[in-house]
Amino acid sequence: MKPHLEKRSFSLAGHRTSVALEPAFWAALEAAARERGSSLAALIAELDAGRAEGGAPLASTLRVFALDRAAAR
């Protein structure tokens, strides 16, 4: 059985895109954005801008960020 994914849409670099993640990852990303005093969209735009051209998919980048953040706690 596939885990439940929640899809959300954002504008990144002037383009609409959607990302599907597990709810636990969305919760971790929302918490990180709150701690930074920014919106979830702003955090995702920052992480997207940091990806190398042709690098990891955005969903993977977001999951790794959330895992790194959890490991640092």
mmCIF file of the N, C-alpha and C atoms, coordinates in Angstrom:
data_MODEL
# 
_entry.id   MODEL 
# 
loop_
_atom_site.group_PDB 
_atom_site.id 
_atom_site.type_symbol 
_atom_site.label_atom_id 
_atom_site.label_alt_id 
_atom_site.label_comp_id 
_atom_site.label_asym_id 
_atom_site.label_entity_id 
_atom_site.label_seq_id 
_atom_site.pdbx_PDB_ins_code 
_atom_site.Cartn_x 
_atom_site.Cartn_y 
_atom_site.Cartn_z 
_atom_site.occupancy 
_atom_site.B_iso_or_equiv 
_atom_site.pdbx_formal_charge 
_atom_site.auth_seq_id 
_atom_site.auth_comp_id 
_atom_site.auth_asym_id 
_atom_site.auth_atom_id 
_atom_site.pdbx_PDB_model_num 
ATOM 1   N N  . MET A 1 1  ? 0.841  -1.173 0.000   1.00 0.00 ? 1  MET A N  1 
ATOM 2   C CA . MET A 1 1  ? 0.000  0.000  0.000   1.00 0.00 ? 1  MET A CA 1 
ATOM 3   C C  . MET A 1 1  ? 0.896  1.250  0.000   1.00 0.00 ? 1  MET A C  1 
ATOM 4   N N  . LYS A 1 2  ? 0.607  2.220  -0.893  1.00 0.00 ? 2  LYS A N  1 
ATOM 5   C CA . LYS A 1 2  ? 1.376  3.450  -0.958  1.00 0.00 ? 2  LYS A CA 1 
ATOM 6   C C  . LYS A 1 2  ? 1.008  4.357  0.216   1.00 0.00 ? 2  LYS A C  1 
ATOM 7   N N  . PRO A 1 3  ? 2.001  5.054  0.771   1.00 0.00 ? 3  PRO A N  1 
ATOM 8   C CA . PRO A 1 3  ? 1.674  6.006  1.821   1.00 0.00 ? 3  PRO A CA 1 
ATOM 9   C C  . PRO A 1 3  ? 0.822  7.141  1.248   1.00 0.00 ? 3  PRO A C  1 
ATOM 10  N N  . HIS A 1 4  ? 0.027  7.720  2.092   1.00 0.00 ? 4  HIS A N  1 
ATOM 11  C CA . HIS A 1 4  ? -0.835 8.820  1.687   1.00 0.00 ? 4  HIS A CA 1 
ATOM 12  C C  . HIS A 1 4  ? 0.016  10.058 1.410   1.00 0.00 ? 4  HIS A C  1 
ATOM 13  N N  . LEU A 1 5  ? -0.128 10.622 0.224   1.00 0.00 ? 5  LEU A N  1 
ATOM 14  C CA . LEU A 1 5  ? 0.583  11.839 -0.139  1.00 0.00 ? 5  LEU A CA 1 
ATOM 15  C C  . LEU A 1 5  ? -0.408 12.993 -0.230  1.00 0.00 ? 5  LEU A C  1 
ATOM 16  N N  . GLU A 1 6  ? 0.044  14.150 0.208   1.00 0.00 ? 6  GLU A N  1 
ATOM 17  C CA . GLU A 1 6  ? -0.766 15.360 0.137   1.00 0.00 ? 6  GLU A CA 1 
ATOM 18  C C  . GLU A 1 6  ? -0.091 16.293 -0.863  1.00 0.00 ? 6  GLU A C  1 
ATOM 19  N N  . LYS A 1 7  ? -0.834 16.725 -1.860  1.00 0.00 ? 7  LYS A N  1 
ATOM 20  C CA . LYS A 1 7  ? -0.278 17.587 -2.907  1.00 0.00 ? 7  LYS A CA 1 
ATOM 21  C C  . LYS A 1 7  ? -0.611 19.043 -2.592  1.00 0.00 ? 7  LYS A C  1 
ATOM 22  N N  . ARG A 1 8  ? 0.405  19.917 -2.726  1.00 0.00 ? 8  ARG A N  1 
ATOM 23  C CA . ARG A 1 8  ? 0.217  21.358 -2.555  1.00 0.00 ? 8  ARG A CA 1 
ATOM 24  C C  . ARG A 1 8  ? 0.853  22.071 -3.737  1.00 0.00 ? 8  ARG A C  1 
ATOM 25  N N  . SER A 1 9  ? 0.283  23.215 -4.098  1.00 0.00 ? 9  SER A N  1 
ATOM 26  C CA . SER A 1 9  ? 0.770  23.990 -5.238  1.00 0.00 ? 9  SER A CA 1 
ATOM 27  C C  . SER A 1 9  ? 1.402  25.295 -4.774  1.00 0.00 ? 9  SER A C  1 
ATOM 28  N N  . PHE A 1 10 ? 2.453  25.702 -5.494  1.00 0.00 ? 10 PHE A N  1 
ATOM 29  C CA . PHE A 1 10 ? 3.192  26.914 -5.178  1.00 0.00 ? 10 PHE A CA 1 
ATOM 30  C C  . PHE A 1 10 ? 3.612  27.592 -6.469  1.00 0.00 ? 10 PHE A C  1 
ATOM 31  N N  . SER A 1 11 ? 3.913  28.882 -6.381  1.00 0.00 ? 11 SER A N  1 
ATOM 32  C CA . SER A 1 11 ? 4.563  29.598 -7.477  1.00 0.00 ? 11 SER A CA 1 
ATOM 33  C C  . SER A 1 11 ? 6.032  29.704 -7.132  1.00 0.00 ? 11 SER A C  1 
ATOM 34  N N  . LEU A 1 12 ? 6.880  29.163 -7.987  1.00 0.00 ? 12 LEU A N  1 
ATOM 35  C CA . LEU A 1 12 ? 8.323  29.203 -7.792  1.00 0.00 ? 12 LEU A CA 1 
ATOM 36  C C  . LEU A 1 12 ? 8.960  29.780 -9.032  1.00 0.00 ? 12 LEU A C  1 
ATOM 37  N N  . ALA A 1 13 ? 9.711  30.846 -8.862  1.00 0.00 ? 13 ALA A N  1 
ATOM 38  C CA . ALA A 1 13 ? 10.401 31.502 -9.980  1.00 0.00 ? 13 ALA A CA 1 
ATOM 39  C C  . ALA A 1 13 ? 9.421  31.829 -11.108 1.00 0.00 ? 13 ALA A C  1 
ATOM 40  N N  . GLY A 1 14 ? 8.217  32.262 -10.730 1.00 0.00 ? 14 GLY A N  1 
ATOM 41  C CA . GLY A 1 14 ? 7.225  32.663 -11.718 1.00 0.00 ? 14 GLY A CA 1 
ATOM 42  C C  . GLY A 1 14 ? 6.452  31.539 -12.378 1.00 0.00 ? 14 GLY A C  1 
ATOM 43  N N  . HIS A 1 15 ? 6.646  30.308 -11.910 1.00 0.00 ? 15 HIS A N  1 
ATOM 44  C CA . HIS A 1 15 ? 5.953  29.156 -12.490 1.00 0.00 ? 15 HIS A CA 1 
ATOM 45  C C  . HIS A 1 15 ? 5.180  28.418 -11.404 1.00 0.00 ? 15 HIS A C  1 
ATOM 46  N N  . ARG A 1 16 ? 3.991  27.958 -11.736 1.00 0.00 ? 16 ARG A N  1 
ATOM 47  C CA . ARG A 1 16 ? 3.213  27.147 -10.797 1.00 0.00 ? 16 ARG A CA 1 
ATOM 48  C C  . ARG A 1 16 ? 3.761  25.724 -10.822 1.00 0.00 ? 16 ARG A C  1 
ATOM 49  N N  . THR A 1 17 ? 3.895  25.164 -9.636  1.00 0.00 ? 17 THR A N  1 
ATOM 50  C CA . THR A 1 17 ? 4.334  23.778 -9.523  1.00 0.00 ? 17 THR A CA 1 
ATOM 51  C C  . THR A 1 17 ? 3.609  23.151 -8.347  1.00 0.00 ? 17 THR A C  1 
ATOM 52  N N  . SER A 1 18 ? 3.512  21.859 -8.342  1.00 0.00 ? 18 SER A N  1 
ATOM 53  C CA . SER A 1 18 ? 2.905  21.169 -7.208  1.00 0.00 ? 18 SER A CA 1 
ATOM 54  C C  . SER A 1 18 ? 3.874  20.114 -6.699  1.00 0.00 ? 18 SER A C  1 
ATOM 55  N N  . VAL A 1 19 ? 3.768  19.875 -5.400  1.00 0.00 ? 19 VAL A N  1 
ATOM 56  C CA . VAL A 1 19 ? 4.642  18.916 -4.732  1.00 0.00 ? 19 VAL A CA 1 
ATOM 57  C C  . VAL A 1 19 ? 3.764  18.001 -3.892  1.00 0.00 ? 19 VAL A C  1 
ATOM 58  N N  . ALA A 1 20 ? 4.028  16.706 -3.966  1.00 0.00 ? 20 ALA A N  1 
ATOM 59  C CA . ALA A 1 20 ? 3.297  15.728 -3.165  1.00 0.00 ? 20 ALA A CA 1 
ATOM 60  C C  . ALA A 1 20 ? 4.245  15.153 -2.113  1.00 0.00 ? 20 ALA A C  1 
ATOM 61  N N  . LEU A 1 21 ? 3.872  15.332 -0.841  1.00 0.00 ? 21 LEU A N  1 
ATOM 62  C CA . LEU A 1 21 ? 4.653  14.806 0.283   1.00 0.00 ? 21 LEU A CA 1 
ATOM 63  C C  . LEU A 1 21 ? 3.712  14.169 1.294   1.00 0.00 ? 21 LEU A C  1 
ATOM 64  N N  . GLU A 1 22 ? 4.289  13.354 2.139   1.00 0.00 ? 22 GLU A N  1 
ATOM 65  C CA . GLU A 1 22 ? 3.535  12.782 3.248   1.00 0.00 ? 22 GLU A CA 1 
ATOM 66  C C  . GLU A 1 22 ? 3.201  13.900 4.237   1.00 0.00 ? 22 GLU A C  1 
ATOM 67  N N  . PRO A 1 23 ? 2.043  13.810 4.911   1.00 0.00 ? 23 PRO A N  1 
ATOM 68  C CA . PRO A 1 23 ? 1.640  14.858 5.854   1.00 0.00 ? 23 PRO A CA 1 
ATOM 69  C C  . PRO A 1 23 ? 2.692  15.173 6.927   1.00 0.00 ? 23 PRO A C  1 
ATOM 70  N N  . ALA A 1 24 ? 3.447  14.190 7.370   1.00 0.00 ? 24 ALA A N  1 
ATOM 71  C CA . ALA A 1 24 ? 4.473  14.438 8.396   1.00 0.00 ? 24 ALA A CA 1 
ATOM 72  C C  . ALA A 1 24 ? 5.558  15.382 7.868   1.00 0.00 ? 24 ALA A C  1 
ATOM 73  N N  . PHE A 1 25 ? 5.895  15.278 6.597   1.00 0.00 ? 25 PHE A N  1 
ATOM 74  C CA . PHE A 1 25 ? 6.887  16.186 6.029   1.00 0.00 ? 25 PHE A CA 1 
ATOM 75  C C  . PHE A 1 25 ? 6.325  17.597 5.905   1.00 0.00 ? 25 PHE A C  1 
ATOM 76  N N  . TRP A 1 26 ? 5.055  17.720 5.497   1.00 0.00 ? 26 TRP A N  1 
ATOM 77  C CA . TRP A 1 26 ? 4.440  19.048 5.444   1.00 0.00 ? 26 TRP A CA 1 
ATOM 78  C C  . TRP A 1 26 ? 4.437  19.680 6.827   1.00 0.00 ? 26 TRP A C  1 
ATOM 79  N N  . ALA A 1 27 ? 4.123  18.910 7.849   1.00 0.00 ? 27 ALA A N  1 
ATOM 80  C CA . ALA A 1 27 ? 4.103  19.447 9.210   1.00 0.00 ? 27 ALA A CA 1 
ATOM 81  C C  . ALA A 1 27 ? 5.488  19.929 9.632   1.00 0.00 ? 27 ALA A C  1 
ATOM 82  N N  . ALA A 1 28 ? 6.522  19.167 9.298   1.00 0.00 ? 28 ALA A N  1 
ATOM 83  C CA . ALA A 1 28 ? 7.894  19.558 9.646   1.00 0.00 ? 28 ALA A CA 1 
ATOM 84  C C  . ALA A 1 28 ? 8.296  20.826 8.901   1.00 0.00 ? 28 ALA A C  1 
ATOM 85  N N  . LEU A 1 29 ? 7.930  20.936 7.651   1.00 0.00 ? 29 LEU A N  1 
ATOM 86  C CA . LEU A 1 29 ? 8.254  22.125 6.872   1.00 0.00 ? 29 LEU A CA 1 
ATOM 87  C C  . LEU A 1 29 ? 7.503  23.348 7.387   1.00 0.00 ? 29 LEU A C  1 
ATOM 88  N N  . GLU A 1 30 ? 6.240  23.173 7.754   1.00 0.00 ? 30 GLU A N  1 
ATOM 89  C CA . GLU A 1 30 ? 5.469  24.289 8.322   1.00 0.00 ? 30 GLU A CA 1 
ATOM 90  C C  . GLU A 1 30 ? 6.087  24.760 9.632   1.00 0.00 ? 30 GLU A C  1 
ATOM 91  N N  . ALA A 1 31 ? 6.532  23.828 10.467  1.00 0.00 ? 31 ALA A N  1 
ATOM 92  C CA . ALA A 1 31 ? 7.174  24.191 11.735  1.00 0.00 ? 31 ALA A CA 1 
ATOM 93  C C  . ALA A 1 31 ? 8.475  24.955 11.478  1.00 0.00 ? 31 ALA A C  1 
ATOM 94  N N  . ALA A 1 32 ? 9.251  24.522 10.504  1.00 0.00 ? 32 ALA A N  1 
ATOM 95  C CA . ALA A 1 32 ? 10.501 25.202 10.170  1.00 0.00 ? 32 ALA A CA 1 
ATOM 96  C C  . ALA A 1 32 ? 10.220 26.626 9.687   1.00 0.00 ? 32 ALA A C  1 
ATOM 97  N N  . ALA A 1 33 ? 9.198  26.778 8.872   1.00 0.00 ? 33 ALA A N  1 
ATOM 98  C CA . ALA A 1 33 ? 8.843  28.112 8.373   1.00 0.00 ? 33 ALA A CA 1 
ATOM 99  C C  . ALA A 1 33 ? 8.422  29.016 9.529   1.00 0.00 ? 33 ALA A C  1 
ATOM 100 N N  . ARG A 1 34 ? 7.607  28.495 10.445  1.00 0.00 ? 34 ARG A N  1 
ATOM 101 C CA . ARG A 1 34 ? 7.184  29.284 11.614  1.00 0.00 ? 34 ARG A CA 1 
ATOM 102 C C  . ARG A 1 34 ? 8.382  29.722 12.437  1.00 0.00 ? 34 ARG A C  1 
ATOM 103 N N  . GLU A 1 35 ? 9.324  28.797 12.673  1.00 0.00 ? 35 GLU A N  1 
ATOM 104 C CA . GLU A 1 35 ? 10.511 29.118 13.463  1.00 0.00 ? 35 GLU A CA 1 
ATOM 105 C C  . GLU A 1 35 ? 11.355 30.197 12.803  1.00 0.00 ? 35 GLU A C  1 
ATOM 106 N N  . ARG A 1 36 ? 11.336 30.245 11.491  1.00 0.00 ? 36 ARG A N  1 
ATOM 107 C CA . ARG A 1 36 ? 12.096 31.262 10.748  1.00 0.00 ? 36 ARG A CA 1 
ATOM 108 C C  . ARG A 1 36 ? 11.320 32.563 10.603  1.00 0.00 ? 36 ARG A C  1 
ATOM 109 N N  . GLY A 1 37 ? 10.058 32.536 11.000  1.00 0.00 ? 37 GLY A N  1 
ATOM 110 C CA . GLY A 1 37 ? 9.221  33.721 10.852  1.00 0.00 ? 37 GLY A CA 1 
ATOM 111 C C  . GLY A 1 37 ? 8.835  33.990 9.412   1.00 0.00 ? 37 GLY A C  1 
ATOM 112 N N  . SER A 1 38 ? 8.730  32.929 8.630   1.00 0.00 ? 38 SER A N  1 
ATOM 113 C CA . SER A 1 38 ? 8.367  33.089 7.221   1.00 0.00 ? 38 SER A CA 1 
ATOM 114 C C  . SER A 1 38 ? 7.209  32.159 6.886   1.00 0.00 ? 38 SER A C  1 
ATOM 115 N N  . SER A 1 39 ? 6.730  32.308 5.674   1.00 0.00 ? 39 SER A N  1 
ATOM 116 C CA . SER A 1 39 ? 5.653  31.436 5.210   1.00 0.00 ? 39 SER A CA 1 
ATOM 117 C C  . SER A 1 39 ? 6.236  30.134 4.671   1.00 0.00 ? 39 SER A C  1 
ATOM 118 N N  . LEU A 1 40 ? 5.381  29.141 4.553   1.00 0.00 ? 40 LEU A N  1 
ATOM 119 C CA . LEU A 1 40 ? 5.791  27.877 3.955   1.00 0.00 ? 40 LEU A CA 1 
ATOM 120 C C  . LEU A 1 40 ? 6.237  28.110 2.510   1.00 0.00 ? 40 LEU A C  1 
ATOM 121 N N  . ALA A 1 41 ? 5.510  28.938 1.790   1.00 0.00 ? 41 ALA A N  1 
ATOM 122 C CA . ALA A 1 41 ? 5.868  29.224 0.397   1.00 0.00 ? 41 ALA A CA 1 
ATOM 123 C C  . ALA A 1 41 ? 7.250  29.863 0.302   1.00 0.00 ? 41 ALA A C  1 
ATOM 124 N N  . ALA A 1 42 ? 7.570  30.763 1.229   1.00 0.00 ? 42 ALA A N  1 
ATOM 125 C CA . ALA A 1 42 ? 8.884  31.417 1.211   1.00 0.00 ? 42 ALA A CA 1 
ATOM 126 C C  . ALA A 1 42 ? 9.998  30.417 1.502   1.00 0.00 ? 42 ALA A C  1 
ATOM 127 N N  . LEU A 1 43 ? 9.769  29.514 2.452   1.00 0.00 ? 43 LEU A N  1 
ATOM 128 C CA . LEU A 1 43 ? 10.764 28.486 2.761   1.00 0.00 ? 43 LEU A CA 1 
ATOM 129 C C  . LEU A 1 43 ? 11.001 27.591 1.546   1.00 0.00 ? 43 LEU A C  1 
ATOM 130 N N  . ILE A 1 44 ? 9.929  27.170 0.908   1.00 0.00 ? 44 ILE A N  1 
ATOM 131 C CA . ILE A 1 44 ? 10.061 26.293 -0.256  1.00 0.00 ? 44 ILE A CA 1 
ATOM 132 C C  . ILE A 1 44 ? 10.762 27.021 -1.402  1.00 0.00 ? 44 ILE A C  1 
ATOM 133 N N  . ALA A 1 45 ? 10.461 28.303 -1.591  1.00 0.00 ? 45 ALA A N  1 
ATOM 134 C CA . ALA A 1 45 ? 11.136 29.078 -2.632  1.00 0.00 ? 45 ALA A CA 1 
ATOM 135 C C  . ALA A 1 45 ? 12.633 29.168 -2.341  1.00 0.00 ? 45 ALA A C  1 
ATOM 136 N N  . GLU A 1 46 ? 12.986 29.349 -1.069  1.00 0.00 ? 46 GLU A N  1 
ATOM 137 C CA . GLU A 1 46 ? 14.405 29.410 -0.686  1.00 0.00 ? 46 GLU A CA 1 
ATOM 138 C C  . GLU A 1 46 ? 15.106 28.085 -0.972  1.00 0.00 ? 46 GLU A C  1 
ATOM 139 N N  . LEU A 1 47 ? 14.475 26.988 -0.596  1.00 0.00 ? 47 LEU A N  1 
ATOM 140 C CA . LEU A 1 47 ? 15.066 25.673 -0.835  1.00 0.00 ? 47 LEU A CA 1 
ATOM 141 C C  . LEU A 1 47 ? 15.140 25.373 -2.324  1.00 0.00 ? 47 LEU A C  1 
ATOM 142 N N  . ASP A 1 48 ? 14.128 25.778 -3.062  1.00 0.00 ? 48 ASP A N  1 
ATOM 143 C CA . ASP A 1 48 ? 14.133 25.570 -4.511  1.00 0.00 ? 48 ASP A CA 1 
ATOM 144 C C  . ASP A 1 48 ? 15.275 26.357 -5.155  1.00 0.00 ? 48 ASP A C  1 
ATOM 145 N N  . ALA A 1 49 ? 15.484 27.582 -4.724  1.00 0.00 ? 49 ALA A N  1 
ATOM 146 C CA . ALA A 1 49 ? 16.542 28.425 -5.291  1.00 0.00 ? 49 ALA A CA 1 
ATOM 147 C C  . ALA A 1 49 ? 17.928 27.841 -5.008  1.00 0.00 ? 49 ALA A C  1 
ATOM 148 N N  . GLY A 1 50 ? 18.056 27.079 -3.921  1.00 0.00 ? 50 GLY A N  1 
ATOM 149 C CA . GLY A 1 50 ? 19.334 26.494 -3.561  1.00 0.00 ? 50 GLY A CA 1 
ATOM 150 C C  . GLY A 1 50 ? 19.672 25.212 -4.289  1.00 0.00 ? 50 GLY A C  1 
ATOM 151 N N  . ARG A 1 51 ? 18.711 24.685 -5.024  1.00 0.00 ? 51 ARG A N  1 
ATOM 152 C CA . ARG A 1 51 ? 18.978 23.449 -5.776  1.00 0.00 ? 51 ARG A CA 1 
ATOM 153 C C  . ARG A 1 51 ? 19.803 23.760 -7.003  1.00 0.00 ? 51 ARG A C  1 
ATOM 154 N N  . ALA A 1 52 ? 20.708 22.864 -7.342  1.00 0.00 ? 52 ALA A N  1 
ATOM 155 C CA . ALA A 1 52 ? 21.488 23.018 -8.565  1.00 0.00 ? 52 ALA A CA 1 
ATOM 156 C C  . ALA A 1 52 ? 20.597 22.729 -9.763  1.00 0.00 ? 52 ALA A C  1 
ATOM 157 N N  . GLU A 1 53 ? 20.875 23.395 -10.864 1.00 0.00 ? 53 GLU A N  1 
ATOM 158 C CA . GLU A 1 53 ? 20.133 23.128 -12.103 1.00 0.00 ? 53 GLU A CA 1 
ATOM 159 C C  . GLU A 1 53 ? 20.263 21.649 -12.440 1.00 0.00 ? 53 GLU A C  1 
ATOM 160 N N  . GLY A 1 54 ? 19.125 21.005 -12.631 1.00 0.00 ? 54 GLY A N  1 
ATOM 161 C CA . GLY A 1 54 ? 19.135 19.583 -12.943 1.00 0.00 ? 54 GLY A CA 1 
ATOM 162 C C  . GLY A 1 54 ? 19.450 18.705 -11.746 1.00 0.00 ? 54 GLY A C  1 
ATOM 163 N N  . GLY A 1 55 ? 19.392 19.285 -10.538 1.00 0.00 ? 55 GLY A N  1 
ATOM 164 C CA . GLY A 1 55 ? 19.707 18.547 -9.321  1.00 0.00 ? 55 GLY A CA 1 
ATOM 165 C C  . GLY A 1 55 ? 18.546 17.681 -8.858  1.00 0.00 ? 55 GLY A C  1 
ATOM 166 N N  . ALA A 1 56 ? 18.508 17.446 -7.574  1.00 0.00 ? 56 ALA A N  1 
ATOM 167 C CA . ALA A 1 56 ? 17.480 16.578 -6.982  1.00 0.00 ? 56 ALA A CA 1 
ATOM 168 C C  . ALA A 1 56 ? 16.085 17.163 -7.205  1.00 0.00 ? 56 ALA A C  1 
ATOM 169 N N  . PRO A 1 57 ? 15.098 16.319 -7.333  1.00 0.00 ? 57 PRO A N  1 
ATOM 170 C CA . PRO A 1 57 ? 13.723 16.806 -7.440  1.00 0.00 ? 57 PRO A CA 1 
ATOM 171 C C  . PRO A 1 57 ? 13.346 17.623 -6.198  1.00 0.00 ? 57 PRO A C  1 
ATOM 172 N N  . LEU A 1 58 ? 12.434 18.557 -6.373  1.00 0.00 ? 58 LEU A N  1 
ATOM 173 C CA . LEU A 1 58 ? 12.032 19.425 -5.266  1.00 0.00 ? 58 LEU A CA 1 
ATOM 174 C C  . LEU A 1 58 ? 11.497 18.613 -4.090  1.00 0.00 ? 58 LEU A C  1 
ATOM 175 N N  . ALA A 1 59 ? 10.687 17.609 -4.346  1.00 0.00 ? 59 ALA A N  1 
ATOM 176 C CA . ALA A 1 59 ? 10.142 16.798 -3.249  1.00 0.00 ? 59 ALA A CA 1 
ATOM 177 C C  . ALA A 1 59 ? 11.268 16.159 -2.435  1.00 0.00 ? 59 ALA A C  1 
ATOM 178 N N  . SER A 1 60 ? 12.288 15.670 -3.109  1.00 0.00 ? 60 SER A N  1 
ATOM 179 C CA . SER A 1 60 ? 13.428 15.072 -2.409  1.00 0.00 ? 60 SER A CA 1 
ATOM 180 C C  . SER A 1 60 ? 14.169 16.127 -1.590  1.00 0.00 ? 60 SER A C  1 
ATOM 181 N N  . THR A 1 61 ? 14.358 17.301 -2.160  1.00 0.00 ? 61 THR A N  1 
ATOM 182 C CA . THR A 1 61 ? 15.022 18.393 -1.453  1.00 0.00 ? 61 THR A CA 1 
ATOM 183 C C  . THR A 1 61 ? 14.272 18.744 -0.174  1.00 0.00 ? 61 THR A C  1 
ATOM 184 N N  . LEU A 1 62 ? 12.944 18.798 -0.258  1.00 0.00 ? 62 LEU A N  1 
ATOM 185 C CA . LEU A 1 62 ? 12.134 19.139 0.913   1.00 0.00 ? 62 LEU A CA 1 
ATOM 186 C C  . LEU A 1 62 ? 12.203 18.046 1.973   1.00 0.00 ? 62 LEU A C  1 
ATOM 187 N N  . ARG A 1 63 ? 12.152 16.795 1.552   1.00 0.00 ? 63 ARG A N  1 
ATOM 188 C CA . ARG A 1 63 ? 12.239 15.692 2.520   1.00 0.00 ? 63 ARG A CA 1 
ATOM 189 C C  . ARG A 1 63 ? 13.599 15.687 3.227   1.00 0.00 ? 63 ARG A C  1 
ATOM 190 N N  . VAL A 1 64 ? 14.674 15.878 2.469   1.00 0.00 ? 64 VAL A N  1 
ATOM 191 C CA . VAL A 1 64 ? 16.014 15.883 3.064   1.00 0.00 ? 64 VAL A CA 1 
ATOM 192 C C  . VAL A 1 64 ? 16.148 17.050 4.047   1.00 0.00 ? 64 VAL A C  1 
ATOM 193 N N  . PHE A 1 65 ? 15.640 18.222 3.680   1.00 0.00 ? 65 PHE A N  1 
ATOM 194 C CA . PHE A 1 65 ? 15.674 19.369 4.594   1.00 0.00 ? 65 PHE A CA 1 
ATOM 195 C C  . PHE A 1 65 ? 14.963 19.021 5.899   1.00 0.00 ? 65 PHE A C  1 
ATOM 196 N N  . ALA A 1 66 ? 13.774 18.435 5.801   1.00 0.00 ? 66 ALA A N  1 
ATOM 197 C CA . ALA A 1 66 ? 13.000 18.096 7.005   1.00 0.00 ? 66 ALA A CA 1 
ATOM 198 C C  . ALA A 1 66 ? 13.741 17.061 7.847   1.00 0.00 ? 66 ALA A C  1 
ATOM 199 N N  . LEU A 1 67 ? 14.340 16.065 7.202   1.00 0.00 ? 67 LEU A N  1 
ATOM 200 C CA . LEU A 1 67 ? 15.090 15.044 7.951   1.00 0.00 ? 67 LEU A CA 1 
ATOM 201 C C  . LEU A 1 67 ? 16.337 15.636 8.602   1.00 0.00 ? 67 LEU A C  1 
ATOM 202 N N  . ASP A 1 68 ? 17.062 16.481 7.879   1.00 0.00 ? 68 ASP A N  1 
ATOM 203 C CA . ASP A 1 68 ? 18.241 17.132 8.444   1.00 0.00 ? 68 ASP A CA 1 
ATOM 204 C C  . ASP A 1 68 ? 17.873 17.985 9.655   1.00 0.00 ? 68 ASP A C  1 
ATOM 205 N N  . ARG A 1 69 ? 16.779 18.698 9.538   1.00 0.00 ? 69 ARG A N  1 
ATOM 206 C CA . ARG A 1 69 ? 16.301 19.540 10.636  1.00 0.00 ? 69 ARG A CA 1 
ATOM 207 C C  . ARG A 1 69 ? 15.953 18.691 11.856  1.00 0.00 ? 69 ARG A C  1 
ATOM 208 N N  . ALA A 1 70 ? 15.297 17.562 11.639  1.00 0.00 ? 70 ALA A N  1 
ATOM 209 C CA . ALA A 1 70 ? 14.920 16.679 12.747  1.00 0.00 ? 70 ALA A CA 1 
ATOM 210 C C  . ALA A 1 70 ? 16.160 16.075 13.385  1.00 0.00 ? 70 ALA A C  1 
ATOM 211 N N  . ALA A 1 71 ? 17.139 15.697 12.587  1.00 0.00 ? 71 ALA A N  1 
ATOM 212 C CA . ALA A 1 71 ? 18.368 15.089 13.105  1.00 0.00 ? 71 ALA A CA 1 
ATOM 213 C C  . ALA A 1 71 ? 19.182 16.091 13.922  1.00 0.00 ? 71 ALA A C  1 
ATOM 214 N N  . ALA A 1 72 ? 19.091 17.363 13.574  1.00 0.00 ? 72 ALA A N  1 
ATOM 215 C CA . ALA A 1 72 ? 19.857 18.399 14.280  1.00 0.00 ? 72 ALA A CA 1 
ATOM 216 C C  . ALA A 1 72 ? 19.261 18.746 15.640  1.00 0.00 ? 72 ALA A C  1 
ATOM 217 N N  . ARG A 1 73 ? 18.087 18.277 15.922  1.00 0.00 ? 73 ARG A N  1 
ATOM 218 C CA . ARG A 1 73 ? 17.415 18.616 17.192  1.00 0.00 ? 73 ARG A CA 1 
ATOM 219 C C  . ARG A 1 73 ? 17.875 17.729 18.291  1.00 0.00 ? 73 ARG A C  1 
# 
